[in-house]
């Protein structure tokens, strides 16, 4: 591997290790030859997210310009142009190596641009439109690396797992998103539970959720678990050497919901994280689970319609 390409893969790995602890741990259960390609995909998504979210001192127009400029470099690279960038060579190499669907990457970048223009979502269908690009396509990006026996059959479970992970992140990070002026929980759901946006900001400032907010969070946890349930059959569709990785990620991200429940549904009291010892226990158990073993999903009470 050329030095520039190796350096780009290493840059992606470092980003993954620093910012994606849960998924980085799961990725270590993949065969060594697959790991750099997962790091590359993570690096692509993380770097775009950093342009949007880690430059809060810049006005939205300038952040949008930076995202466009980086996106244009990426698209030029897809068409064979030389790319001067610390991580894009690894991303482009991975896309070429697995003949990935370029439309998934375009969809992802559109959702990143939405974060600079859209601060809230009217209902869950609107939020799903955003998550299609920010989350569902990440599931389908991963599929060629994970080598399902039937890629068409595995596609929808992969999409559902991306949605499950994204909604879990939204619930864990309600307070952080409010600091950026964003509310991902649908406005219709807020009204259903009698929660106004101003009440969310007040609760975040106090560091304590109200009873109504806790009931809203309970509702969204049940919704997230529906996505996990829809994703579960996809794990055993993957190559045997890929199943421990995704099984681990499935349980660790789902474990964040468990931690929110252990905190009495108060997403403002502390950031919900799975303790390190439990993360390692889950990874070890999943590594020892025979390939083909169905994934058990937690049962949730039925959600109100």
Backbone as numpy.savetxt, mean C-alpha at the origin, in Angstrom:
# Nx Ny Nz CAx CAy CAz Cx Cy Cz
25.87 -7.41 -13.73 25.03 -6.22 -13.73 25.92 -4.97 -13.73
25.59 -4.00 -14.59 26.36 -2.77 -14.65 26.30 -2.02 -13.34
27.38 -1.30 -12.99 27.43 -0.58 -11.71 26.25 0.39 -11.51
25.87 1.11 -12.56 24.77 2.07 -12.43 23.46 1.36 -12.09
23.23 0.23 -12.74 22.00 -0.52 -12.49 22.03 -1.13 -11.09
23.17 -1.67 -10.70 23.29 -2.24 -9.36 23.06 -1.17 -8.30
23.59 0.03 -8.54 23.41 1.13 -7.58 21.94 1.53 -7.49
21.23 1.49 -8.61 19.81 1.84 -8.60 19.00 0.81 -7.80
19.32 -0.45 -7.98 18.63 -1.49 -7.20 18.93 -1.33 -5.71
20.16 -0.99 -5.39 20.52 -0.81 -3.98 19.79 0.40 -3.39
19.66 1.46 -4.17 18.91 2.64 -3.71 17.46 2.25 -3.41
16.86 1.45 -4.27 15.48 1.00 -4.03 15.40 0.13 -2.78
16.38 -0.73 -2.60 16.38 -1.59 -1.42 16.46 -0.75 -0.14
17.30 0.27 -0.16 17.44 1.12 1.02 16.14 1.85 1.33
15.47 2.36 0.29 14.18 3.01 0.50 13.17 2.04 1.11
13.17 0.83 0.59 12.24 -0.19 1.09 12.54 -0.51 2.55
13.80 -0.72 2.86 14.18 -1.07 4.23 13.85 0.06 5.21
14.03 1.30 4.78 13.82 2.44 5.68 12.35 2.74 5.90
11.55 2.63 4.84 10.17 3.12 4.92 9.11 2.03 4.90
9.46 0.82 4.50 8.44 -0.24 4.36 8.77 -1.45 5.21
8.89 -1.26 6.51 9.39 -2.33 7.37 8.59 -3.63 7.25
7.27 -3.49 7.23 6.43 -4.69 7.18 6.66 -5.46 5.88
6.58 -4.76 4.76 6.71 -5.45 3.48 8.15 -5.85 3.21
9.10 -5.09 3.75 10.51 -5.47 3.58 10.77 -6.80 4.27
10.22 -6.97 5.47 10.38 -8.24 6.17 9.78 -9.38 5.35
8.58 -9.17 4.83 7.93 -10.20 4.02 8.75 -10.52 2.77
9.32 -9.50 2.15 10.09 -9.69 0.92 11.31 -10.57 1.16
11.84 -10.56 2.36 13.01 -11.39 2.66 12.70 -12.89 2.57
11.43 -13.23 2.53 11.04 -14.64 2.41 10.96 -15.10 0.96
11.17 -14.19 0.02 11.20 -14.56 -1.39 12.57 -15.12 -1.76
12.65 -15.88 -2.85 13.97 -16.27 -3.36 14.82 -15.02 -3.63
16.11 -15.14 -3.42 17.00 -13.97 -3.51 16.88 -13.26 -4.85
16.67 -13.99 -5.93 16.66 -13.36 -7.24 15.42 -12.49 -7.46
14.34 -12.75 -6.70 13.12 -11.95 -6.85 13.15 -10.66 -6.03
13.89 -10.66 -4.94 13.82 -9.54 -4.00 14.17 -8.20 -4.63
15.25 -8.09 -5.43 15.57 -6.77 -5.99 14.44 -6.19 -6.83
13.69 -7.03 -7.49 12.61 -6.53 -8.33 11.45 -5.99 -7.50
11.18 -6.62 -6.35 10.17 -6.08 -5.44 10.66 -4.77 -4.85
11.95 -4.70 -4.50 12.51 -3.44 -4.01 12.35 -2.34 -5.06
12.55 -2.68 -6.33 12.43 -1.68 -7.39 11.02 -1.13 -7.47
10.02 -2.01 -7.38 8.64 -1.53 -7.42 8.33 -0.67 -6.21
8.81 -1.11 -5.05 8.59 -0.29 -3.85 9.28 1.07 -4.01
10.51 1.06 -4.51 11.23 2.32 -4.70 10.49 3.27 -5.62
9.91 2.73 -6.69 9.14 3.57 -7.61 7.97 4.22 -6.91
7.19 3.43 -6.17 6.00 3.98 -5.52 6.39 4.92 -4.38
7.42 4.56 -3.64 7.82 5.39 -2.51 8.38 6.73 -2.96
9.19 6.72 -4.02 9.80 7.97 -4.47 8.74 8.94 -4.96
7.75 8.44 -5.70 6.65 9.29 -6.15 5.88 9.84 -4.95
5.65 9.01 -3.97 4.94 9.43 -2.76 5.73 10.49 -2.01
7.05 10.37 -1.99 7.87 11.36 -1.30 7.81 12.72 -2.01
7.76 12.71 -3.34 7.62 13.97 -4.06 6.34 14.68 -3.62
5.28 13.90 -3.44 3.97 14.46 -3.09 3.90 14.86 -1.62
4.43 14.00 -0.74 4.18 14.18 0.70 5.36 14.65 1.52
6.58 14.49 1.04 7.75 14.84 1.86 8.34 16.18 1.49
7.60 16.95 0.73 8.05 18.30 0.35 6.95 19.30 0.71
6.42 19.17 1.94 5.28 19.99 2.35 5.61 21.48 2.40
6.91 21.81 2.46 7.29 23.21 2.48 7.13 23.87 1.11
6.93 23.05 0.07 6.75 23.57 -1.28 5.27 23.70 -1.60
4.88 24.70 -2.38 3.47 24.83 -2.78 3.07 23.66 -3.68
1.77 23.30 -3.67 1.31 22.16 -4.48 1.70 22.26 -5.94
1.70 23.46 -6.51 2.03 23.60 -7.92 3.47 23.17 -8.19
4.37 23.49 -7.27 5.76 23.09 -7.48 5.94 21.59 -7.29
5.23 21.02 -6.31 5.30 19.57 -6.13 4.72 18.86 -7.35
3.64 19.41 -7.90 3.05 18.83 -9.11 4.03 18.89 -10.27
4.76 19.99 -10.38 5.75 20.14 -11.45 6.87 19.12 -11.29
7.30 18.89 -10.05 8.35 17.90 -9.80 7.87 16.49 -10.14
6.62 16.19 -9.78 6.07 14.87 -10.09 5.97 14.69 -11.60
5.53 15.73 -12.33 5.43 15.64 -13.79 6.80 15.43 -14.41
7.78 16.15 -13.90 9.11 16.05 -14.49 9.68 14.64 -14.28
9.49 14.09 -13.07 9.97 12.74 -12.79 9.18 11.71 -13.61
7.88 11.91 -13.73 7.04 11.01 -14.53 7.46 11.04 -15.99
7.78 12.23 -16.50 8.21 12.35 -17.89 9.52 11.61 -18.12
10.43 11.69 -17.13 11.68 10.95 -17.24 11.42 9.44 -17.30
10.50 9.00 -16.46 10.14 7.59 -16.42 9.55 7.14 -17.76
8.61 7.91 -18.30 7.98 7.56 -19.58 9.02 7.56 -20.70
9.92 8.54 -20.67 10.98 8.56 -21.70 11.84 7.31 -21.60
12.11 6.89 -20.36 12.89 5.66 -20.17 12.16 4.45 -20.71
10.84 4.42 -20.53 10.06 3.30 -21.08 10.21 3.21 -22.60
10.44 4.36 -23.23 10.57 4.38 -24.69 12.03 4.30 -25.13
12.91 3.97 -24.19 14.29 3.70 -24.57 15.25 4.84 -24.40
14.81 5.99 -23.90 15.71 7.13 -23.72 16.62 6.88 -22.52
17.86 7.37 -22.58 18.74 7.27 -21.40 18.12 8.02 -20.22
18.25 7.47 -19.02 17.63 8.05 -17.84 18.68 8.36 -16.79
18.78 9.63 -16.42 19.69 10.06 -15.37 18.88 10.18 -14.08
18.86 9.11 -13.29 18.05 9.09 -12.09 18.63 8.03 -11.15
18.56 8.25 -9.83 19.18 7.30 -8.90 18.48 5.96 -8.78
17.19 5.87 -9.16 16.50 4.58 -8.99 15.74 4.10 -10.22
15.41 4.99 -11.15 14.61 4.58 -12.30 15.25 3.48 -13.15
16.58 3.43 -13.30 17.12 2.31 -14.08 16.70 0.95 -13.55
16.61 0.79 -12.23 16.17 -0.48 -11.66 14.71 -0.74 -11.97
13.88 0.30 -11.88 12.45 0.17 -12.17 12.26 -0.24 -13.62
12.92 0.44 -14.52 12.78 0.16 -15.94 13.29 -1.25 -16.28
14.37 -1.64 -15.64 14.91 -2.99 -15.86 13.92 -4.05 -15.40
13.28 -3.81 -14.25 12.30 -4.77 -13.73 11.08 -4.86 -14.65
10.60 -3.71 -15.12 9.45 -3.70 -16.03 9.77 -4.49 -17.29
10.96 -4.28 -17.82 11.36 -4.98 -19.04 11.55 -6.48 -18.77
12.16 -6.78 -17.64 12.45 -8.19 -17.30 11.18 -9.02 -17.21
10.09 -8.43 -16.69 8.85 -9.18 -16.49 7.74 -8.76 -17.44
8.06 -7.91 -18.41 7.08 -7.45 -19.38 5.81 -6.95 -18.67
5.97 -6.06 -17.72 4.85 -5.58 -16.91 3.97 -4.63 -17.70
2.72 -4.55 -17.30 1.74 -3.71 -17.97 2.05 -2.24 -17.66
2.44 -1.48 -18.68 2.80 -0.07 -18.48 1.61 0.76 -18.00
0.39 0.31 -18.31 -0.79 1.07 -17.90 -0.91 1.12 -16.38
-0.45 0.08 -15.68 -0.49 0.10 -14.22 0.32 1.25 -13.66
1.46 1.51 -14.27 2.34 2.58 -13.78 1.75 3.95 -14.07
1.12 4.08 -15.23 0.45 5.35 -15.56 -0.70 5.61 -14.59
-1.44 4.56 -14.26 -2.55 4.70 -13.33 -2.04 5.11 -11.95
-0.95 4.52 -11.52 -0.37 4.89 -10.22 0.02 6.36 -10.20
0.69 6.83 -11.22 1.13 8.22 -11.25 -0.05 9.19 -11.29
-1.15 8.80 -11.93 -2.34 9.65 -11.92 -2.88 9.79 -10.50
-2.90 8.70 -9.74 -3.39 8.79 -8.37 -2.47 9.64 -7.51
-1.16 9.57 -7.73 -0.25 10.43 -6.98 -0.52 11.90 -7.28
-0.82 12.20 -8.54 -1.14 13.59 -8.89 -2.44 14.03 -8.22
-3.39 13.11 -8.06 -4.65 13.44 -7.39 -4.42 13.92 -5.96
-3.39 13.39 -5.29 -3.13 13.79 -3.91 -2.78 15.28 -3.80
-2.38 15.88 -4.90 -2.06 17.31 -4.89 -3.28 18.16 -5.23
-4.38 17.52 -5.58 -5.57 18.27 -6.00 -6.82 17.91 -5.20
-6.89 16.67 -4.69 -8.11 16.19 -4.04 -7.82 15.96 -2.55
-8.63 16.58 -1.69 -8.41 16.47 -0.25 -9.41 15.56 0.44
-10.50 15.20 -0.24 -11.50 14.33 0.38 -12.31 13.63 -0.71
-13.03 12.58 -0.31 -13.76 11.74 -1.26 -15.21 11.62 -0.80
-16.13 11.82 -1.72 -17.56 11.89 -1.37 -18.07 10.58 -0.80
-17.73 9.46 -1.42 -18.21 8.16 -0.96 -17.16 7.10 -1.29
-17.47 5.85 -0.95 -16.45 4.81 -1.12 -16.15 4.53 -2.59
-17.12 4.68 -3.45 -16.85 4.49 -4.88 -15.83 5.51 -5.36
-15.94 6.76 -4.90 -14.96 7.77 -5.28 -13.57 7.40 -4.75
-13.53 6.94 -3.50 -12.24 6.55 -2.93 -11.65 5.36 -3.70
-12.51 4.42 -4.10 -12.02 3.27 -4.88 -11.40 3.73 -6.19
-11.94 4.79 -6.77 -11.35 5.32 -8.00 -9.92 5.76 -7.79
-9.67 6.39 -6.64 -8.30 6.78 -6.29 -7.45 5.55 -5.99
-7.99 4.62 -5.20 -7.22 3.46 -4.79 -6.95 2.50 -5.94
-7.72 2.58 -7.00 -7.41 1.77 -8.17 -5.98 2.01 -8.62
-5.59 3.29 -8.63 -4.23 3.62 -9.05 -3.22 3.57 -7.93
-3.63 3.94 -6.73 -2.67 4.00 -5.63 -2.39 2.65 -5.00
-3.28 1.67 -5.21 -3.15 0.41 -4.48 -3.43 -0.83 -5.32
-4.58 -0.87 -6.02 -4.95 -2.08 -6.75 -3.91 -2.43 -7.80
-3.40 -1.42 -8.51 -2.43 -1.71 -9.57 -1.09 -2.19 -9.02
-0.80 -1.85 -7.75 0.44 -2.37 -7.16 0.34 -3.88 -7.01
-0.85 -4.36 -6.66 -1.06 -5.80 -6.62 -0.82 -6.45 -7.96
-1.32 -5.83 -9.03 -1.14 -6.44 -10.35 0.28 -6.25 -10.88
0.96 -5.17 -10.46 2.38 -5.02 -10.81 3.20 -6.19 -10.27
2.86 -6.63 -9.08 3.63 -7.66 -8.41 3.45 -9.05 -9.03
2.32 -9.28 -9.67 1.99 -10.64 -10.10 3.07 -11.31 -10.96
3.65 -10.64 -11.95 4.65 -11.35 -12.75 5.84 -11.84 -11.93
6.19 -11.10 -10.88 7.31 -11.52 -10.02 6.89 -12.72 -9.17
5.64 -12.73 -8.75 5.15 -13.79 -7.85 4.77 -15.06 -8.59
4.68 -15.00 -9.90 4.50 -16.18 -10.76 3.28 -17.03 -10.42
2.08 -16.48 -10.55 0.88 -17.32 -10.34 0.75 -18.35 -11.45
0.12 -19.47 -11.10 -0.10 -20.50 -12.11 -1.07 -20.02 -13.18
-2.04 -19.21 -12.79 -3.03 -18.65 -13.70 -3.12 -17.16 -13.42
-2.43 -16.35 -14.23 -2.36 -14.92 -13.97 -3.72 -14.25 -14.04
-4.58 -14.70 -14.93 -5.91 -14.09 -15.04 -6.72 -14.34 -13.78
-6.67 -15.56 -13.26 -7.43 -15.88 -12.05 -6.88 -15.14 -10.83
-5.56 -14.91 -10.80 -4.93 -14.28 -9.65 -5.06 -12.77 -9.65
-5.49 -12.19 -10.77 -5.48 -10.75 -10.90 -6.42 -10.06 -9.89
-7.65 -10.52 -9.77 -8.59 -9.85 -8.88 -8.19 -10.00 -7.41
-7.79 -11.18 -6.94 -7.29 -11.25 -5.57 -6.10 -10.33 -5.32
-5.22 -10.18 -6.31 -4.09 -9.27 -6.14 -4.56 -7.83 -6.00
-5.55 -7.43 -6.80 -6.12 -6.10 -6.69 -6.74 -5.90 -5.30
-7.47 -6.91 -4.84 -8.13 -6.81 -3.55 -7.12 -6.69 -2.41
-5.99 -7.37 -2.54 -4.98 -7.26 -1.49 -4.38 -5.86 -1.46
-4.18 -5.28 -2.63 -3.71 -3.90 -2.66 -4.69 -2.96 -2.00
-5.98 -3.15 -2.27 -7.01 -2.31 -1.64 -7.05 -2.52 -0.14
-6.91 -3.77 0.31 -6.91 -4.06 1.75 -5.75 -3.36 2.44
-4.55 -3.45 1.85 -3.39 -2.80 2.45 -3.58 -1.28 2.50
-4.12 -0.71 1.43 -4.28 0.74 1.37 -5.28 1.23 2.42
-6.42 0.55 2.53 -7.41 0.97 3.51 -6.87 0.80 4.93
-6.09 -0.24 5.15 -5.43 -0.40 6.45 -4.54 0.79 6.75
-3.75 1.20 5.77 -2.88 2.36 5.95 -3.69 3.62 6.25
-4.80 3.80 5.55 -5.63 4.98 5.78 -6.12 5.02 7.22
-6.52 3.87 7.76 -7.03 3.82 9.13 -5.90 4.07 10.13
-4.75 3.50 9.89 -3.61 3.71 10.78 -3.15 5.17 10.78
-3.23 5.81 9.60 -2.61 7.12 9.41 -3.61 8.27 9.33
-4.79 8.12 9.93 -5.78 9.20 9.86 -5.17 10.51 10.33
-4.48 10.49 11.46 -3.91 11.71 12.01 -2.85 12.32 11.11
-1.97 11.49 10.54 -0.92 12.00 9.66 -1.53 12.62 8.40
-2.56 11.99 7.88 -3.20 12.53 6.68 -3.90 13.85 6.98
-4.48 13.98 8.16 -5.10 15.26 8.53 -4.06 16.37 8.56
-2.85 16.06 9.00 -1.79 17.06 9.02 -1.47 17.56 7.62
-1.74 16.73 6.62 -1.51 17.12 5.23 -2.77 17.70 4.59
-3.83 17.85 5.40 -5.07 18.41 4.89 -5.92 17.44 4.11
-5.72 16.13 4.33 -6.46 15.13 3.58 -7.30 14.27 4.50
-8.48 13.91 4.03 -9.35 12.96 4.72 -9.72 11.88 3.71
-9.16 10.69 3.90 -9.46 9.59 2.98 -10.72 8.84 3.36
-11.14 8.91 4.62 -12.39 8.26 4.99 -13.53 8.97 4.28
-14.39 8.23 3.58 -15.42 8.87 2.74 -16.34 9.80 3.53
-16.67 10.94 2.93 -17.53 11.91 3.59 -18.91 11.33 3.90
-19.39 10.47 3.04 -20.68 9.84 3.30 -20.63 9.01 4.57
-19.53 8.31 4.80 -19.39 7.50 6.01 -19.31 8.40 7.24
-18.60 9.53 7.12 -18.55 10.46 8.24 -19.95 10.91 8.63
-20.75 11.26 7.64 -22.11 11.73 7.94 -22.95 10.61 8.57
-22.78 9.38 8.07 -23.54 8.25 8.62 -23.30 8.10 10.12
-22.09 8.36 10.55 -21.76 8.18 11.97 -21.74 9.50 12.74
-22.23 10.56 12.09 -22.33 11.83 12.78 -21.00 12.47 13.11
-20.03 12.29 12.22 -18.69 12.86 12.43 -18.45 13.92 11.37
-18.13 15.11 11.80 -17.79 16.18 10.86 -16.28 16.24 10.67
-15.81 16.78 9.54 -14.36 16.93 9.37 -13.71 17.71 10.50
-14.40 18.75 10.98 -13.81 19.54 12.07 -13.65 18.70 13.33
-14.56 17.75 13.56 -14.44 16.88 14.72 -13.23 15.96 14.60
-12.91 15.52 13.38 -11.70 14.73 13.19 -10.47 15.54 13.56
-10.41 16.78 13.08 -9.25 17.63 13.39 -9.16 17.89 14.89
-10.29 18.11 15.54 -10.28 18.36 16.98 -9.82 17.12 17.74
-10.28 15.95 17.33 -9.88 14.71 17.98 -8.38 14.47 17.80
-7.88 14.75 16.60 -6.45 14.59 16.36 -5.64 15.52 17.24
-6.11 16.74 17.41 -5.41 17.71 18.26 -5.41 17.26 19.72
-6.52 16.65 20.17 -6.61 16.16 21.55 -5.84 14.86 21.74
-5.68 14.10 20.66 -5.05 12.79 20.77 -5.99 11.72 21.28
-7.30 11.95 21.12 -8.30 11.00 21.60 -9.50 11.01 20.67
-9.95 9.82 20.27 -11.11 9.72 19.39 -12.40 9.75 20.20
-13.43 10.33 19.62 -14.76 10.30 20.24 -15.40 8.95 20.00
-16.51 8.70 20.68 -17.25 7.45 20.48 -17.70 7.31 19.04
-18.18 8.41 18.45 -18.65 8.36 17.06 -17.51 8.02 16.11
-16.33 8.58 16.35 -15.18 8.29 15.48 -14.78 6.82 15.62
-14.84 6.30 16.83 -14.49 4.89 17.04 -15.46 3.98 16.28
-16.73 4.33 16.26 -17.70 3.52 15.52 -17.45 3.63 14.01
-17.06 4.79 13.55 -16.68 4.96 12.15 -15.49 4.07 11.82
-14.48 4.06 12.68 -13.30 3.23 12.46 -13.68 1.76 12.45
-14.57 1.34 13.36 -15.02 -0.05 13.39 -15.64 -0.44 12.04
-16.46 0.45 11.51 -17.12 0.21 10.21 -16.08 0.03 9.10
-15.07 0.91 9.08 -14.07 0.84 8.02 -13.17 -0.38 8.18
-12.93 -0.82 9.41 -12.15 -2.05 9.62 -12.89 -3.24 9.01
-14.20 -3.29 9.22 -14.98 -4.38 8.64 -14.90 -4.34 7.11
-14.95 -3.15 6.56 -14.83 -2.99 5.11 -13.45 -3.48 4.64
-12.40 -3.11 5.35 -11.06 -3.55 4.97 -10.95 -5.06 5.01
-11.56 -5.68 6.02 -11.47 -7.14 6.13 -12.24 -7.83 5.02
-13.22 -7.17 4.45 -13.88 -7.75 3.27 -12.91 -7.83 2.10
-12.05 -6.81 1.97 -11.03 -6.87 0.92 -10.02 -7.98 1.21
-9.61 -8.12 2.48 -8.69 -9.22 2.81 -9.32 -10.57 2.48
-10.60 -10.74 2.80 -11.27 -12.01 2.52 -11.30 -12.29 1.02
-11.52 -11.24 0.22 -11.54 -11.41 -1.23 -10.15 -11.70 -1.79
-9.12 -11.25 -1.07 -7.75 -11.45 -1.53 -7.18 -12.80 -1.13
-7.69 -13.38 -0.06 -7.09 -14.58 0.53 -6.89 -15.73 -0.45
-7.87 -16.05 -1.31 -7.67 -17.19 -2.23 -6.50 -17.00 -3.18
-6.09 -15.76 -3.40 -5.00 -15.50 -4.34 -3.65 -15.97 -3.86
-3.46 -16.09 -2.55 -2.14 -16.46 -2.03 -1.73 -17.83 -2.53
-2.63 -18.78 -2.50 -2.29 -20.15 -2.92 -2.24 -20.30 -4.44
-2.60 -19.25 -5.16 -2.47 -19.28 -6.62 -1.04 -18.96 -7.06
-0.24 -18.44 -6.14 1.11 -18.01 -6.48 2.07 -19.19 -6.52
3.25 -18.95 -7.11 4.29 -19.97 -7.08 4.58 -20.35 -5.63
4.85 -21.61 -5.34 5.13 -22.02 -3.96 6.20 -21.17 -3.28
7.22 -20.74 -4.02 8.29 -19.95 -3.42 7.87 -18.50 -3.12
6.71 -18.08 -3.61 6.23 -16.72 -3.36 5.19 -16.66 -2.25
4.65 -17.79 -1.86 3.50 -17.78 -0.96 3.84 -17.30 0.45
4.99 -17.67 0.98 5.34 -17.26 2.35 5.43 -15.74 2.45
5.98 -15.11 1.43 6.09 -13.64 1.42 4.73 -12.98 1.51
3.83 -13.34 0.62 2.54 -12.68 0.57 1.67 -13.11 1.75
1.81 -14.33 2.20 1.08 -14.79 3.40 1.51 -13.93 4.61
2.81 -13.66 4.71 3.32 -12.84 5.81 2.79 -11.42 5.72
2.87 -10.82 4.54 2.37 -9.45 4.37 0.88 -9.39 4.68
0.14 -10.38 4.24 -1.30 -10.46 4.49 -1.58 -10.40 5.99
-0.89 -11.21 6.76 -1.17 -11.28 8.20 -0.60 -10.08 8.95
0.53 -9.55 8.51 1.10 -8.40 9.22 0.29 -7.14 9.00
-0.13 -6.90 7.76 -0.99 -5.73 7.52 -2.34 -5.91 8.20
-2.89 -7.11 8.12 -4.13 -7.36 8.84 -3.95 -7.19 10.33
-2.74 -7.48 10.83 -2.45 -7.30 12.25 -2.51 -5.85 12.69
-2.32 -4.91 11.76 -2.46 -3.50 12.11 -3.90 -3.21 12.52
-4.85 -3.83 11.82 -6.26 -3.67 12.20 -6.50 -4.24 13.60
-5.86 -5.37 13.90 -5.98 -5.95 15.24 -5.46 -4.97 16.29
-4.34 -4.30 15.97 -3.76 -3.35 16.92 -4.68 -2.14 17.14
-5.35 -1.71 16.08 -6.31 -0.61 16.23 -7.43 -1.04 17.16
-7.89 -2.27 17.00 -8.93 -2.76 17.89 -8.44 -2.90 19.33
-7.18 -3.32 19.49 -6.63 -3.41 20.85 -6.54 -2.04 21.51
-6.41 -1.00 20.71 -6.37 0.37 21.24 -7.77 0.95 21.37
-8.78 0.08 21.41 -10.17 0.51 21.55 -10.58 1.44 20.41
-10.06 1.14 19.21 -10.45 1.84 17.98 -10.04 3.31 17.99
-9.11 3.69 18.87 -8.68 5.08 18.95 -7.43 5.26 18.08
-7.63 5.75 16.86 -6.52 5.89 15.92 -5.68 7.13 16.19
-6.08 7.93 17.20 -5.33 9.14 17.53 -4.46 8.97 18.77
-4.71 7.94 19.57 -3.96 7.77 20.81 -2.50 7.38 20.52
-2.31 6.52 19.54 -0.96 6.11 19.14 -1.06 5.51 17.74
0.09 5.44 17.08 0.13 4.83 15.75 0.13 3.32 15.92
-0.82 2.67 15.29 -0.94 1.22 15.43 0.17 0.51 14.66
0.97 -0.25 15.38 2.02 -1.05 14.77 2.04 -2.44 15.40
2.44 -3.42 14.61 2.58 -4.78 15.12 3.94 -4.89 15.79
4.00 -5.30 17.06 5.29 -5.39 17.76 6.29 -6.27 17.03
7.56 -5.94 17.17 8.61 -6.65 16.45 8.59 -8.15 16.72
8.43 -8.55 17.98 8.46 -9.98 18.27 7.31 -10.71 17.58
6.14 -10.04 17.47 5.02 -10.68 16.81 5.25 -10.72 15.30
5.88 -9.69 14.76 6.19 -9.68 13.32 7.09 -10.86 12.96
8.11 -11.09 13.80 9.03 -12.19 13.54 8.35 -13.53 13.71
7.46 -13.64 14.69 6.71 -14.89 14.87 5.84 -15.20 13.66
5.18 -14.16 13.15 4.31 -14.35 11.98 5.14 -14.78 10.78
6.29 -14.11 10.55 7.14 -14.45 9.41 7.62 -15.89 9.51
8.04 -16.30 10.71 8.52 -17.68 10.89 7.41 -18.69 10.65
6.22 -18.39 11.17 5.10 -19.32 10.99 4.73 -19.44 9.52
4.72 -18.31 8.82 4.36 -18.34 7.39 5.42 -19.06 6.56
6.68 -18.91 6.95 7.75 -19.59 6.24 7.61 -21.10 6.37
7.11 -21.55 7.52 6.97 -22.99 7.77 5.63 -23.56 7.30
4.72 -22.68 6.88 3.42 -23.15 6.41 3.56 -23.79 5.03
3.10 -25.00 4.84 3.22 -25.63 3.52 2.52 -24.83 2.42
3.15 -24.74 1.27 2.52 -24.06 0.14 1.19 -24.74 -0.18
0.22 -23.92 -0.54 -1.10 -24.44 -0.86 -2.06 -24.43 0.31
-1.56 -24.12 1.52 -2.44 -24.06 2.68 -3.33 -22.82 2.58
-4.64 -22.98 2.65 -5.52 -21.81 2.55 -5.21 -20.78 3.63
-5.41 -19.53 3.30 -5.16 -18.43 4.24 -6.42 -18.19 5.06
-6.26 -18.26 6.37 -7.39 -17.99 7.26 -7.57 -16.49 7.40
-8.82 -16.05 7.35 -9.11 -14.62 7.51 -9.91 -14.41 8.76
-9.66 -13.28 9.48 -10.44 -13.01 10.69 -11.88 -12.71 10.36
-12.78 -13.15 11.22 -14.19 -12.88 11.03 -14.53 -11.55 11.66
-15.34 -10.76 10.95 -15.80 -9.49 11.48 -17.32 -9.49 11.52
-17.90 -8.74 12.46 -19.36 -8.64 12.45 -19.83 -8.01 11.16
-21.02 -8.35 10.73 -21.53 -7.83 9.45 -21.64 -6.33 9.52
-21.28 -5.71 8.43 -21.30 -4.26 8.32 -22.71 -3.79 7.97
-23.10 -2.68 8.56 -24.41 -2.12 8.21 -24.41 -1.68 6.76
-25.51 -1.86 6.07 -25.57 -1.50 4.66 -25.79 -0.01 4.51
